[in-house]
Amino acid sequence: MEWTSQAQEKLKEIPFFVRPAARKKIEKFAKENDITTITVEVYQQAKAKFN
């Protein structure tokens, strides 16, 4: 799964101890929606779904 540099920066805003789980959830969301690159928009869509 490819991440844009902007999306990686957004991921760094998440506390380090939950970051791996958040990354997995975002990547799972992307796979389920046939998305191959995580952008800030995809990150925000996934985050909204999980909040």
MARNUKOL-108534 format. One record per residue (C-alpha): residue in one letter; x, y, z; residue number from 1. Coordinates in nm, 3 decimals. Each point is the difference from the previous one (the first is absolute). Layout:
N
a X Y Z NUM
...
END
This chain:
51
m 0.000 0.000 0.000 1
e 0.142 0.334 -0.104 2
w -0.034 0.310 0.216 3
t 0.047 0.358 -0.117 4
s 0.243 0.204 0.207 5
q -0.287 0.224 0.115 6
a -0.198 -0.301 0.124 7
q 0.307 -0.132 0.181 8
e 0.032 0.335 0.176 9
k -0.364 -0.023 0.111 10
l 0.068 -0.350 0.133 11
k 0.281 0.142 0.213 12
e -0.260 0.213 0.183 13
i -0.141 -0.320 0.151 14
p 0.169 -0.103 0.327 15
f 0.281 -0.245 -0.072 16
f -0.146 -0.278 0.213 17
v -0.322 -0.025 -0.208 18
r 0.154 0.095 -0.335 19
p 0.055 -0.361 -0.123 20
a -0.364 -0.090 0.068 21
a -0.121 0.321 -0.164 22
r 0.217 -0.068 -0.304 23
k -0.148 -0.351 -0.034 24
k -0.355 0.133 0.024 25
i 0.065 0.270 -0.260 26
e 0.161 -0.252 -0.236 27
k -0.289 -0.243 0.052 28
f -0.247 0.281 -0.081 29
a 0.195 0.077 -0.317 30
k 0.007 -0.367 -0.109 31
e -0.372 -0.036 0.057 32
n -0.056 0.302 -0.225 33
d 0.249 -0.107 -0.272 34
i 0.236 0.286 0.082 35
t 0.368 -0.061 -0.064 36
t 0.149 0.326 0.128 37
i -0.072 0.155 0.339 38
t -0.046 0.373 -0.044 39
v -0.102 0.257 0.261 40
e -0.356 -0.029 -0.132 41
v -0.003 -0.379 0.043 42
y 0.157 0.041 0.345 43
q -0.277 0.242 0.101 44
q -0.275 -0.224 -0.142 45
a 0.135 -0.298 0.193 46
k 0.041 0.203 0.317 47
a -0.358 0.129 -0.026 48
k -0.125 -0.357 -0.038 49
f 0.177 -0.114 0.316 50
n -0.096 0.297 0.218 51
END
